[in-house]
Amino acid sequence: MTARPTTAGATAEARRARNLARYALLVCVATVAAAVLSLVRGNWIGLVCWILMAGLASNMGWYYLRRSKARTPAP
């Protein structure tokens, strides 16, 4: 297990990772909306592609969220 860094650079890096997590989860929501639109239009290939992309964006969001929590210095 790694120790939490306590430098000012670590807090800036944690803030950057938190912002990336927000952007990734926003992309996930947008891809889910696109998947629903593909389903309504009957485009099954598009539906599969959008669902796969939503899964990737979701995983990236969780990764960056966990990374930001690991980089935040303990009080």
mmJSON file of the N, C-alpha and C atoms, coordinates in Angstrom:
{"data_MODEL":{"atom_site":{
"group_PDB":["ATOM","ATOM","ATOM","ATOM","ATOM","ATOM","ATOM","ATOM","ATOM","ATOM","ATOM","ATOM","ATOM","ATOM","ATOM","ATOM","ATOM","ATOM","ATOM","ATOM","ATOM","ATOM","ATOM","ATOM","ATOM","ATOM","ATOM","ATOM","ATOM","ATOM","ATOM","ATOM","ATOM","ATOM","ATOM","ATOM","ATOM","ATOM","ATOM","ATOM","ATOM","ATOM","ATOM","ATOM","ATOM","ATOM","ATOM","ATOM","ATOM","ATOM","ATOM","ATOM","ATOM","ATOM","ATOM","ATOM","ATOM","ATOM","ATOM","ATOM","ATOM","ATOM","ATOM","ATOM","ATOM","ATOM","ATOM","ATOM","ATOM","ATOM","ATOM","ATOM","ATOM","ATOM","ATOM","ATOM","ATOM","ATOM","ATOM","ATOM","ATOM","ATOM","ATOM","ATOM","ATOM","ATOM","ATOM","ATOM","ATOM","ATOM","ATOM","ATOM","ATOM","ATOM","ATOM","ATOM","ATOM","ATOM","ATOM","ATOM","ATOM","ATOM","ATOM","ATOM","ATOM","ATOM","ATOM","ATOM","ATOM","ATOM","ATOM","ATOM","ATOM","ATOM","ATOM","ATOM","ATOM","ATOM","ATOM","ATOM","ATOM","ATOM","ATOM","ATOM","ATOM","ATOM","ATOM","ATOM","ATOM","ATOM","ATOM","ATOM","ATOM","ATOM","ATOM","ATOM","ATOM","ATOM","ATOM","ATOM","ATOM","ATOM","ATOM","ATOM","ATOM","ATOM","ATOM","ATOM","ATOM","ATOM","ATOM","ATOM","ATOM","ATOM","ATOM","ATOM","ATOM","ATOM","ATOM","ATOM","ATOM","ATOM","ATOM","ATOM","ATOM","ATOM","ATOM","ATOM","ATOM","ATOM","ATOM","ATOM","ATOM","ATOM","ATOM","ATOM","ATOM","ATOM","ATOM","ATOM","ATOM","ATOM","ATOM","ATOM","ATOM","ATOM","ATOM","ATOM","ATOM","ATOM","ATOM","ATOM","ATOM","ATOM","ATOM","ATOM","ATOM","ATOM","ATOM","ATOM","ATOM","ATOM","ATOM","ATOM","ATOM","ATOM","ATOM","ATOM","ATOM","ATOM","ATOM","ATOM","ATOM","ATOM","ATOM","ATOM","ATOM","ATOM","ATOM","ATOM","ATOM","ATOM","ATOM","ATOM","ATOM"],
"id":[1,2,3,4,5,6,7,8,9,10,11,12,13,14,15,16,17,18,19,20,21,22,23,24,25,26,27,28,29,30,31,32,33,34,35,36,37,38,39,40,41,42,43,44,45,46,47,48,49,50,51,52,53,54,55,56,57,58,59,60,61,62,63,64,65,66,67,68,69,70,71,72,73,74,75,76,77,78,79,80,81,82,83,84,85,86,87,88,89,90,91,92,93,94,95,96,97,98,99,100,101,102,103,104,105,106,107,108,109,110,111,112,113,114,115,116,117,118,119,120,121,122,123,124,125,126,127,128,129,130,131,132,133,134,135,136,137,138,139,140,141,142,143,144,145,146,147,148,149,150,151,152,153,154,155,156,157,158,159,160,161,162,163,164,165,166,167,168,169,170,171,172,173,174,175,176,177,178,179,180,181,182,183,184,185,186,187,188,189,190,191,192,193,194,195,196,197,198,199,200,201,202,203,204,205,206,207,208,209,210,211,212,213,214,215,216,217,218,219,220,221,222,223,224,225],
"type_symbol":["N","C","C","N","C","C","N","C","C","N","C","C","N","C","C","N","C","C","N","C","C","N","C","C","N","C","C","N","C","C","N","C","C","N","C","C","N","C","C","N","C","C","N","C","C","N","C","C","N","C","C","N","C","C","N","C","C","N","C","C","N","C","C","N","C","C","N","C","C","N","C","C","N","C","C","N","C","C","N","C","C","N","C","C","N","C","C","N","C","C","N","C","C","N","C","C","N","C","C","N","C","C","N","C","C","N","C","C","N","C","C","N","C","C","N","C","C","N","C","C","N","C","C","N","C","C","N","C","C","N","C","C","N","C","C","N","C","C","N","C","C","N","C","C","N","C","C","N","C","C","N","C","C","N","C","C","N","C","C","N","C","C","N","C","C","N","C","C","N","C","C","N","C","C","N","C","C","N","C","C","N","C","C","N","C","C","N","C","C","N","C","C","N","C","C","N","C","C","N","C","C","N","C","C","N","C","C","N","C","C","N","C","C","N","C","C","N","C","C","N","C","C","N","C","C"],
"label_atom_id":["N","CA","C","N","CA","C","N","CA","C","N","CA","C","N","CA","C","N","CA","C","N","CA","C","N","CA","C","N","CA","C","N","CA","C","N","CA","C","N","CA","C","N","CA","C","N","CA","C","N","CA","C","N","CA","C","N","CA","C","N","CA","C","N","CA","C","N","CA","C","N","CA","C","N","CA","C","N","CA","C","N","CA","C","N","CA","C","N","CA","C","N","CA","C","N","CA","C","N","CA","C","N","CA","C","N","CA","C","N","CA","C","N","CA","C","N","CA","C","N","CA","C","N","CA","C","N","CA","C","N","CA","C","N","CA","C","N","CA","C","N","CA","C","N","CA","C","N","CA","C","N","CA","C","N","CA","C","N","CA","C","N","CA","C","N","CA","C","N","CA","C","N","CA","C","N","CA","C","N","CA","C","N","CA","C","N","CA","C","N","CA","C","N","CA","C","N","CA","C","N","CA","C","N","CA","C","N","CA","C","N","CA","C","N","CA","C","N","CA","C","N","CA","C","N","CA","C","N","CA","C","N","CA","C","N","CA","C","N","CA","C","N","CA","C","N","CA","C","N","CA","C","N","CA","C","N","CA","C","N","CA","C"],
"label_alt_id":[null,null,null,null,null,null,null,null,null,null,null,null,null,null,null,null,null,null,null,null,null,null,null,null,null,null,null,null,null,null,null,null,null,null,null,null,null,null,null,null,null,null,null,null,null,null,null,null,null,null,null,null,null,null,null,null,null,null,null,null,null,null,null,null,null,null,null,null,null,null,null,null,null,null,null,null,null,null,null,null,null,null,null,null,null,null,null,null,null,null,null,null,null,null,null,null,null,null,null,null,null,null,null,null,null,null,null,null,null,null,null,null,null,null,null,null,null,null,null,null,null,null,null,null,null,null,null,null,null,null,null,null,null,null,null,null,null,null,null,null,null,null,null,null,null,null,null,null,null,null,null,null,null,null,null,null,null,null,null,null,null,null,null,null,null,null,null,null,null,null,null,null,null,null,null,null,null,null,null,null,null,null,null,null,null,null,null,null,null,null,null,null,null,null,null,null,null,null,null,null,null,null,null,null,null,null,null,null,null,null,null,null,null,null,null,null,null,null,null,null,null,null,null,null,null],
"label_comp_id":["MET","MET","MET","THR","THR","THR","ALA","ALA","ALA","ARG","ARG","ARG","PRO","PRO","PRO","THR","THR","THR","THR","THR","THR","ALA","ALA","ALA","GLY","GLY","GLY","ALA","ALA","ALA","THR","THR","THR","ALA","ALA","ALA","GLU","GLU","GLU","ALA","ALA","ALA","ARG","ARG","ARG","ARG","ARG","ARG","ALA","ALA","ALA","ARG","ARG","ARG","ASN","ASN","ASN","LEU","LEU","LEU","ALA","ALA","ALA","ARG","ARG","ARG","TYR","TYR","TYR","ALA","ALA","ALA","LEU","LEU","LEU","LEU","LEU","LEU","VAL","VAL","VAL","CYS","CYS","CYS","VAL","VAL","VAL","ALA","ALA","ALA","THR","THR","THR","VAL","VAL","VAL","ALA","ALA","ALA","ALA","ALA","ALA","ALA","ALA","ALA","VAL","VAL","VAL","LEU","LEU","LEU","SER","SER","SER","LEU","LEU","LEU","VAL","VAL","VAL","ARG","ARG","ARG","GLY","GLY","GLY","ASN","ASN","ASN","TRP","TRP","TRP","ILE","ILE","ILE","GLY","GLY","GLY","LEU","LEU","LEU","VAL","VAL","VAL","CYS","CYS","CYS","TRP","TRP","TRP","ILE","ILE","ILE","LEU","LEU","LEU","MET","MET","MET","ALA","ALA","ALA","GLY","GLY","GLY","LEU","LEU","LEU","ALA","ALA","ALA","SER","SER","SER","ASN","ASN","ASN","MET","MET","MET","GLY","GLY","GLY","TRP","TRP","TRP","TYR","TYR","TYR","TYR","TYR","TYR","LEU","LEU","LEU","ARG","ARG","ARG","ARG","ARG","ARG","SER","SER","SER","LYS","LYS","LYS","ALA","ALA","ALA","ARG","ARG","ARG","THR","THR","THR","PRO","PRO","PRO","ALA","ALA","ALA","PRO","PRO","PRO"],
"label_asym_id":["A","A","A","A","A","A","A","A","A","A","A","A","A","A","A","A","A","A","A","A","A","A","A","A","A","A","A","A","A","A","A","A","A","A","A","A","A","A","A","A","A","A","A","A","A","A","A","A","A","A","A","A","A","A","A","A","A","A","A","A","A","A","A","A","A","A","A","A","A","A","A","A","A","A","A","A","A","A","A","A","A","A","A","A","A","A","A","A","A","A","A","A","A","A","A","A","A","A","A","A","A","A","A","A","A","A","A","A","A","A","A","A","A","A","A","A","A","A","A","A","A","A","A","A","A","A","A","A","A","A","A","A","A","A","A","A","A","A","A","A","A","A","A","A","A","A","A","A","A","A","A","A","A","A","A","A","A","A","A","A","A","A","A","A","A","A","A","A","A","A","A","A","A","A","A","A","A","A","A","A","A","A","A","A","A","A","A","A","A","A","A","A","A","A","A","A","A","A","A","A","A","A","A","A","A","A","A","A","A","A","A","A","A","A","A","A","A","A","A","A","A","A","A","A","A"],
"label_entity_id":["1","1","1","1","1","1","1","1","1","1","1","1","1","1","1","1","1","1","1","1","1","1","1","1","1","1","1","1","1","1","1","1","1","1","1","1","1","1","1","1","1","1","1","1","1","1","1","1","1","1","1","1","1","1","1","1","1","1","1","1","1","1","1","1","1","1","1","1","1","1","1","1","1","1","1","1","1","1","1","1","1","1","1","1","1","1","1","1","1","1","1","1","1","1","1","1","1","1","1","1","1","1","1","1","1","1","1","1","1","1","1","1","1","1","1","1","1","1","1","1","1","1","1","1","1","1","1","1","1","1","1","1","1","1","1","1","1","1","1","1","1","1","1","1","1","1","1","1","1","1","1","1","1","1","1","1","1","1","1","1","1","1","1","1","1","1","1","1","1","1","1","1","1","1","1","1","1","1","1","1","1","1","1","1","1","1","1","1","1","1","1","1","1","1","1","1","1","1","1","1","1","1","1","1","1","1","1","1","1","1","1","1","1","1","1","1","1","1","1","1","1","1","1","1","1"],
"label_seq_id":[1,1,1,2,2,2,3,3,3,4,4,4,5,5,5,6,6,6,7,7,7,8,8,8,9,9,9,10,10,10,11,11,11,12,12,12,13,13,13,14,14,14,15,15,15,16,16,16,17,17,17,18,18,18,19,19,19,20,20,20,21,21,21,22,22,22,23,23,23,24,24,24,25,25,25,26,26,26,27,27,27,28,28,28,29,29,29,30,30,30,31,31,31,32,32,32,33,33,33,34,34,34,35,35,35,36,36,36,37,37,37,38,38,38,39,39,39,40,40,40,41,41,41,42,42,42,43,43,43,44,44,44,45,45,45,46,46,46,47,47,47,48,48,48,49,49,49,50,50,50,51,51,51,52,52,52,53,53,53,54,54,54,55,55,55,56,56,56,57,57,57,58,58,58,59,59,59,60,60,60,61,61,61,62,62,62,63,63,63,64,64,64,65,65,65,66,66,66,67,67,67,68,68,68,69,69,69,70,70,70,71,71,71,72,72,72,73,73,73,74,74,74,75,75,75],
"pdbx_PDB_ins_code":[null,null,null,null,null,null,null,null,null,null,null,null,null,null,null,null,null,null,null,null,null,null,null,null,null,null,null,null,null,null,null,null,null,null,null,null,null,null,null,null,null,null,null,null,null,null,null,null,null,null,null,null,null,null,null,null,null,null,null,null,null,null,null,null,null,null,null,null,null,null,null,null,null,null,null,null,null,null,null,null,null,null,null,null,null,null,null,null,null,null,null,null,null,null,null,null,null,null,null,null,null,null,null,null,null,null,null,null,null,null,null,null,null,null,null,null,null,null,null,null,null,null,null,null,null,null,null,null,null,null,null,null,null,null,null,null,null,null,null,null,null,null,null,null,null,null,null,null,null,null,null,null,null,null,null,null,null,null,null,null,null,null,null,null,null,null,null,null,null,null,null,null,null,null,null,null,null,null,null,null,null,null,null,null,null,null,null,null,null,null,null,null,null,null,null,null,null,null,null,null,null,null,null,null,null,null,null,null,null,null,null,null,null,null,null,null,null,null,null,null,null,null,null,null,null],
"Cartn_x":[0.846,0.0,0.887,0.52,1.335,0.86,1.793,1.461,0.868,0.02,-0.582,0.408,0.582,1.482,0.871,1.717,1.223,1.684,2.151,2.631,1.494,1.757,0.754,0.509,1.521,1.355,0.375,0.325,-0.608,-2.047,-2.316,-3.684,-4.096,-3.154,-3.457,-3.714,-2.95,-3.151,-4.473,-4.854,-6.139,-7.288,-7.15,-8.182,-8.317,-7.185,-7.197,-7.87,-7.562,-8.183,-9.68,-10.09,-11.522,-12.251,-11.623,-12.239,-12.335,-11.31,-11.363,-12.463,-12.673,-13.754,-15.108,-15.284,-16.543,-16.79,-15.747,-15.889,-16.208,-15.557,-15.795,-17.23,-17.716,-19.093,-20.106,-19.767,-20.624,-20.677,-19.537,-19.502,-20.32,-20.269,-21.055,-22.543,-23.002,-24.416,-24.806,-23.931,-24.221,-24.276,-23.401,-23.42,-24.637,-25.105,-26.333,-27.517,-27.552,-28.611,-28.531,-27.315,-27.155,-27.581,-27.327,-27.753,-29.271,-29.931,-31.401,-31.921,-31.305,-31.709,-31.499,-30.393,-30.155,-31.198,-31.588,-32.611,-33.953,-34.302,-35.565,-35.569,-34.439,-34.352,-34.187,-33.941,-33.802,-32.421,-31.434,-30.055,-29.344,-29.342,-28.79,-27.278,-26.6,-25.129,-24.731,-25.431,-25.157,-25.424,-26.482,-26.814,-25.681,-25.171,-24.074,-22.832,-22.512,-21.328,-21.455,-22.627,-22.823,-22.781,-23.316,-23.27,-21.834,-21.048,-19.64,-18.882,-19.173,-18.51,-18.938,-20.205,-20.68,-19.966,-19.756,-19.025,-17.594,-16.943,-15.576,-15.516,-16.421,-16.441,-16.741,-17.625,-17.946,-16.721,-16.007,-14.796,-13.74,-13.598,-12.64,-13.047,-14.35,-14.831,-14.533,-14.82,-14.534,-13.041,-12.226,-10.774,-10.248,-10.646,-10.16,-10.724,-11.927,-12.488,-11.677,-11.365,-10.552,-9.145,-8.616,-7.278,-7.245,-8.307,-8.337,-8.433,-9.19,-9.281,-7.957,-7.213,-5.912,-4.879,-5.022,-4.047,-4.347,-5.541,-5.893,-5.15,-4.418,-3.677,-4.621,-4.209,-4.994,-4.828,-5.896,-5.784,-4.912],
"Cartn_y":[-1.177,0.0,1.234,2.229,3.43,4.485,5.309,6.394,7.556,8.306,9.474,10.626,11.27,12.418,13.623,14.475,15.629,16.957,16.973,18.209,18.951,20.218,21.029,20.505,19.897,19.315,18.161,17.458,16.33,16.825,17.952,18.462,18.964,19.561,20.008,18.803,17.747,16.533,15.865,15.908,15.347,16.148,17.464,18.309,18.023,17.824,17.515,16.162,15.177,13.856,13.923,14.743,14.896,15.528,16.505,17.123,16.127,15.32,14.301,13.289,12.968,12.048,12.654,13.929,14.59,14.585,14.897,14.914,13.523,12.503,11.134,10.695,11.041,10.676,11.467,12.698,13.474,12.822,12.345,11.628,10.347,9.684,8.465,8.756,9.819,10.186,10.512,11.227,11.574,10.328,9.358,8.148,7.282,7.303,6.567,7.206,8.531,9.21,8.866,8.795,8.423,6.973,6.093,4.695,4.59,5.377,5.372,5.877,6.899,7.425,6.386,5.659,4.597,3.496,3.173,2.151,2.594,3.854,4.382,4.357,4.657,4.674,3.277,2.274,0.907,0.56,1.343,1.116,0.251,-1.065,-1.982,-1.914,-1.717,-1.603,-0.355,0.749,1.979,1.809,1.082,0.833,0.101,-0.938,-1.711,-0.84,-0.072,0.796,1.838,2.462,3.476,2.865,1.66,1.014,0.677,0.193,-0.088,1.185,2.274,3.532,4.058,3.866,4.284,3.492,2.205,1.394,1.865,2.199,2.7,4.031,4.941,6.24,6.082,5.156,4.905,4.392,3.464,2.934,4.018,4.891,5.986,6.944,7.205,8.087,7.528,6.239,5.622,5.58,5.332,5.292,6.648,7.704,9.026,9.481,9.06,9.393,8.717,7.442,6.735,7.314,7.72,8.309,9.636,10.438,11.724,11.516,10.491,10.207,9.721,8.959,8.459,9.579,10.594,11.696,12.801,12.808,13.864,13.605,14.609,14.41,14.227,13.366,13.116,14.305,14.66,15.807,15.514],
"Cartn_z":[0.0,0.0,0.0,-0.779,-0.888,0.097,0.527,1.449,0.663,1.321,0.676,0.651,-0.507,-0.572,0.136,0.697,1.442,0.85,-0.362,-0.966,-1.662,-1.965,-2.661,-4.072,-4.672,-6.001,-5.991,-4.876,-4.771,-4.751,-4.091,-4.074,-5.451,-6.181,-7.54,-8.435,-8.24,-9.028,-8.674,-7.413,-6.991,-7.593,-7.634,-8.228,-9.723,-10.394,-11.818,-12.069,-11.227,-11.38,-11.104,-10.13,-9.833,-11.012,-11.655,-12.835,-13.988,-14.185,-15.23,-14.947,-13.678,-13.309,-13.661,-13.387,-13.733,-15.238,-16.003,-17.46,-17.994,-17.458,-17.915,-17.595,-16.425,-16.085,-16.909,-17.276,-18.174,-19.557,-20.047,-21.32,-21.215,-20.073,-19.87,-19.988,-19.379,-19.458,-20.904,-21.611,-23.006,-23.888,-23.64,-24.458,-24.158,-22.927,-22.608,-23.345,-23.392,-24.139,-25.624,-26.16,-27.566,-27.805,-26.832,-26.96,-26.981,-26.144,-26.146,-27.482,-28.011,-29.316,-30.418,-30.355,-31.338,-31.219,-29.988,-29.781,-30.361,-30.143,-30.663,-32.186,-32.783,-34.25,-34.844,-34.011,-34.501,-35.015,-34.664,-35.1,-34.062,-34.273,-33.271,-33.178,-34.291,-34.267,-33.485,-33.721,-32.98,-31.504,-31.172,-29.77,-29.071,-29.698,-29.095,-28.934,-29.95,-29.872,-28.766,-28.64,-27.612,-26.212,-26.058,-24.741,-24.365,-25.327,-25.047,-24.673,-25.369,-25.058,-23.689,-23.333,-22.007,-20.916,-21.151,-20.175,-20.003,-21.095,-21.025,-20.276,-20.594,-19.92,-18.432,-18.091,-16.691,-15.937,-16.542,-15.901,-15.724,-16.705,-16.584,-15.469,-15.362,-14.298,-12.92,-12.717,-11.412,-11.13,-12.162,-11.981,-11.501,-12.182,-11.806,-10.461,-10.117,-8.81,-7.701,-7.875,-6.885,-6.821,-7.974,-8.01,-7.249,-7.409,-6.694,-5.193,-4.77,-3.33,-2.777,-3.589,-3.138,-3.075,-3.903,-3.952,-2.949,-2.38,-1.419,-0.118,0.389,1.635,2.83,3.734,4.951,5.909,6.631,7.546,8.744],
"occupancy":[1.0,1.0,1.0,1.0,1.0,1.0,1.0,1.0,1.0,1.0,1.0,1.0,1.0,1.0,1.0,1.0,1.0,1.0,1.0,1.0,1.0,1.0,1.0,1.0,1.0,1.0,1.0,1.0,1.0,1.0,1.0,1.0,1.0,1.0,1.0,1.0,1.0,1.0,1.0,1.0,1.0,1.0,1.0,1.0,1.0,1.0,1.0,1.0,1.0,1.0,1.0,1.0,1.0,1.0,1.0,1.0,1.0,1.0,1.0,1.0,1.0,1.0,1.0,1.0,1.0,1.0,1.0,1.0,1.0,1.0,1.0,1.0,1.0,1.0,1.0,1.0,1.0,1.0,1.0,1.0,1.0,1.0,1.0,1.0,1.0,1.0,1.0,1.0,1.0,1.0,1.0,1.0,1.0,1.0,1.0,1.0,1.0,1.0,1.0,1.0,1.0,1.0,1.0,1.0,1.0,1.0,1.0,1.0,1.0,1.0,1.0,1.0,1.0,1.0,1.0,1.0,1.0,1.0,1.0,1.0,1.0,1.0,1.0,1.0,1.0,1.0,1.0,1.0,1.0,1.0,1.0,1.0,1.0,1.0,1.0,1.0,1.0,1.0,1.0,1.0,1.0,1.0,1.0,1.0,1.0,1.0,1.0,1.0,1.0,1.0,1.0,1.0,1.0,1.0,1.0,1.0,1.0,1.0,1.0,1.0,1.0,1.0,1.0,1.0,1.0,1.0,1.0,1.0,1.0,1.0,1.0,1.0,1.0,1.0,1.0,1.0,1.0,1.0,1.0,1.0,1.0,1.0,1.0,1.0,1.0,1.0,1.0,1.0,1.0,1.0,1.0,1.0,1.0,1.0,1.0,1.0,1.0,1.0,1.0,1.0,1.0,1.0,1.0,1.0,1.0,1.0,1.0,1.0,1.0,1.0,1.0,1.0,1.0,1.0,1.0,1.0,1.0,1.0,1.0,1.0,1.0,1.0,1.0,1.0,1.0],
"B_iso_or_equiv":[0.0,0.0,0.0,0.0,0.0,0.0,0.0,0.0,0.0,0.0,0.0,0.0,0.0,0.0,0.0,0.0,0.0,0.0,0.0,0.0,0.0,0.0,0.0,0.0,0.0,0.0,0.0,0.0,0.0,0.0,0.0,0.0,0.0,0.0,0.0,0.0,0.0,0.0,0.0,0.0,0.0,0.0,0.0,0.0,0.0,0.0,0.0,0.0,0.0,0.0,0.0,0.0,0.0,0.0,0.0,0.0,0.0,0.0,0.0,0.0,0.0,0.0,0.0,0.0,0.0,0.0,0.0,0.0,0.0,0.0,0.0,0.0,0.0,0.0,0.0,0.0,0.0,0.0,0.0,0.0,0.0,0.0,0.0,0.0,0.0,0.0,0.0,0.0,0.0,0.0,0.0,0.0,0.0,0.0,0.0,0.0,0.0,0.0,0.0,0.0,0.0,0.0,0.0,0.0,0.0,0.0,0.0,0.0,0.0,0.0,0.0,0.0,0.0,0.0,0.0,0.0,0.0,0.0,0.0,0.0,0.0,0.0,0.0,0.0,0.0,0.0,0.0,0.0,0.0,0.0,0.0,0.0,0.0,0.0,0.0,0.0,0.0,0.0,0.0,0.0,0.0,0.0,0.0,0.0,0.0,0.0,0.0,0.0,0.0,0.0,0.0,0.0,0.0,0.0,0.0,0.0,0.0,0.0,0.0,0.0,0.0,0.0,0.0,0.0,0.0,0.0,0.0,0.0,0.0,0.0,0.0,0.0,0.0,0.0,0.0,0.0,0.0,0.0,0.0,0.0,0.0,0.0,0.0,0.0,0.0,0.0,0.0,0.0,0.0,0.0,0.0,0.0,0.0,0.0,0.0,0.0,0.0,0.0,0.0,0.0,0.0,0.0,0.0,0.0,0.0,0.0,0.0,0.0,0.0,0.0,0.0,0.0,0.0,0.0,0.0,0.0,0.0,0.0,0.0,0.0,0.0,0.0,0.0,0.0,0.0],
"pdbx_formal_charge":[null,null,null,null,null,null,null,null,null,null,null,null,null,null,null,null,null,null,null,null,null,null,null,null,null,null,null,null,null,null,null,null,null,null,null,null,null,null,null,null,null,null,null,null,null,null,null,null,null,null,null,null,null,null,null,null,null,null,null,null,null,null,null,null,null,null,null,null,null,null,null,null,null,null,null,null,null,null,null,null,null,null,null,null,null,null,null,null,null,null,null,null,null,null,null,null,null,null,null,null,null,null,null,null,null,null,null,null,null,null,null,null,null,null,null,null,null,null,null,null,null,null,null,null,null,null,null,null,null,null,null,null,null,null,null,null,null,null,null,null,null,null,null,null,null,null,null,null,null,null,null,null,null,null,null,null,null,null,null,null,null,null,null,null,null,null,null,null,null,null,null,null,null,null,null,null,null,null,null,null,null,null,null,null,null,null,null,null,null,null,null,null,null,null,null,null,null,null,null,null,null,null,null,null,null,null,null,null,null,null,null,null,null,null,null,null,null,null,null,null,null,null,null,null,null],
"auth_seq_id":[1,1,1,2,2,2,3,3,3,4,4,4,5,5,5,6,6,6,7,7,7,8,8,8,9,9,9,10,10,10,11,11,11,12,12,12,13,13,13,14,14,14,15,15,15,16,16,16,17,17,17,18,18,18,19,19,19,20,20,20,21,21,21,22,22,22,23,23,23,24,24,24,25,25,25,26,26,26,27,27,27,28,28,28,29,29,29,30,30,30,31,31,31,32,32,32,33,33,33,34,34,34,35,35,35,36,36,36,37,37,37,38,38,38,39,39,39,40,40,40,41,41,41,42,42,42,43,43,43,44,44,44,45,45,45,46,46,46,47,47,47,48,48,48,49,49,49,50,50,50,51,51,51,52,52,52,53,53,53,54,54,54,55,55,55,56,56,56,57,57,57,58,58,58,59,59,59,60,60,60,61,61,61,62,62,62,63,63,63,64,64,64,65,65,65,66,66,66,67,67,67,68,68,68,69,69,69,70,70,70,71,71,71,72,72,72,73,73,73,74,74,74,75,75,75],
"auth_comp_id":["MET","MET","MET","THR","THR","THR","ALA","ALA","ALA","ARG","ARG","ARG","PRO","PRO","PRO","THR","THR","THR","THR","THR","THR","ALA","ALA","ALA","GLY","GLY","GLY","ALA","ALA","ALA","THR","THR","THR","ALA","ALA","ALA","GLU","GLU","GLU","ALA","ALA","ALA","ARG","ARG","ARG","ARG","ARG","ARG","ALA","ALA","ALA","ARG","ARG","ARG","ASN","ASN","ASN","LEU","LEU","LEU","ALA","ALA","ALA","ARG","ARG","ARG","TYR","TYR","TYR","ALA","ALA","ALA","LEU","LEU","LEU","LEU","LEU","LEU","VAL","VAL","VAL","CYS","CYS","CYS","VAL","VAL","VAL","ALA","ALA","ALA","THR","THR","THR","VAL","VAL","VAL","ALA","ALA","ALA","ALA","ALA","ALA","ALA","ALA","ALA","VAL","VAL","VAL","LEU","LEU","LEU","SER","SER","SER","LEU","LEU","LEU","VAL","VAL","VAL","ARG","ARG","ARG","GLY","GLY","GLY","ASN","ASN","ASN","TRP","TRP","TRP","ILE","ILE","ILE","GLY","GLY","GLY","LEU","LEU","LEU","VAL","VAL","VAL","CYS","CYS","CYS","TRP","TRP","TRP","ILE","ILE","ILE","LEU","LEU","LEU","MET","MET","MET","ALA","ALA","ALA","GLY","GLY","GLY","LEU","LEU","LEU","ALA","ALA","ALA","SER","SER","SER","ASN","ASN","ASN","MET","MET","MET","GLY","GLY","GLY","TRP","TRP","TRP","TYR","TYR","TYR","TYR","TYR","TYR","LEU","LEU","LEU","ARG","ARG","ARG","ARG","ARG","ARG","SER","SER","SER","LYS","LYS","LYS","ALA","ALA","ALA","ARG","ARG","ARG","THR","THR","THR","PRO","PRO","PRO","ALA","ALA","ALA","PRO","PRO","PRO"],
"auth_asym_id":["A","A","A","A","A","A","A","A","A","A","A","A","A","A","A","A","A","A","A","A","A","A","A","A","A","A","A","A","A","A","A","A","A","A","A","A","A","A","A","A","A","A","A","A","A","A","A","A","A","A","A","A","A","A","A","A","A","A","A","A","A","A","A","A","A","A","A","A","A","A","A","A","A","A","A","A","A","A","A","A","A","A","A","A","A","A","A","A","A","A","A","A","A","A","A","A","A","A","A","A","A","A","A","A","A","A","A","A","A","A","A","A","A","A","A","A","A","A","A","A","A","A","A","A","A","A","A","A","A","A","A","A","A","A","A","A","A","A","A","A","A","A","A","A","A","A","A","A","A","A","A","A","A","A","A","A","A","A","A","A","A","A","A","A","A","A","A","A","A","A","A","A","A","A","A","A","A","A","A","A","A","A","A","A","A","A","A","A","A","A","A","A","A","A","A","A","A","A","A","A","A","A","A","A","A","A","A","A","A","A","A","A","A","A","A","A","A","A","A","A","A","A","A","A","A"],
"auth_atom_id":["N","CA","C","N","CA","C","N","CA","C","N","CA","C","N","CA","C","N","CA","C","N","CA","C","N","CA","C","N","CA","C","N","CA","C","N","CA","C","N","CA","C","N","CA","C","N","CA","C","N","CA","C","N","CA","C","N","CA","C","N","CA","C","N","CA","C","N","CA","C","N","CA","C","N","CA","C","N","CA","C","N","CA","C","N","CA","C","N","CA","C","N","CA","C","N","CA","C","N","CA","C","N","CA","C","N","CA","C","N","CA","C","N","CA","C","N","CA","C","N","CA","C","N","CA","C","N","CA","C","N","CA","C","N","CA","C","N","CA","C","N","CA","C","N","CA","C","N","CA","C","N","CA","C","N","CA","C","N","CA","C","N","CA","C","N","CA","C","N","CA","C","N","CA","C","N","CA","C","N","CA","C","N","CA","C","N","CA","C","N","CA","C","N","CA","C","N","CA","C","N","CA","C","N","CA","C","N","CA","C","N","CA","C","N","CA","C","N","CA","C","N","CA","C","N","CA","C","N","CA","C","N","CA","C","N","CA","C","N","CA","C","N","CA","C","N","CA","C","N","CA","C","N","CA","C","N","CA","C","N","CA","C"],
"pdbx_PDB_model_num":[1,1,1,1,1,1,1,1,1,1,1,1,1,1,1,1,1,1,1,1,1,1,1,1,1,1,1,1,1,1,1,1,1,1,1,1,1,1,1,1,1,1,1,1,1,1,1,1,1,1,1,1,1,1,1,1,1,1,1,1,1,1,1,1,1,1,1,1,1,1,1,1,1,1,1,1,1,1,1,1,1,1,1,1,1,1,1,1,1,1,1,1,1,1,1,1,1,1,1,1,1,1,1,1,1,1,1,1,1,1,1,1,1,1,1,1,1,1,1,1,1,1,1,1,1,1,1,1,1,1,1,1,1,1,1,1,1,1,1,1,1,1,1,1,1,1,1,1,1,1,1,1,1,1,1,1,1,1,1,1,1,1,1,1,1,1,1,1,1,1,1,1,1,1,1,1,1,1,1,1,1,1,1,1,1,1,1,1,1,1,1,1,1,1,1,1,1,1,1,1,1,1,1,1,1,1,1,1,1,1,1,1,1,1,1,1,1,1,1,1,1,1,1,1,1]
}}}
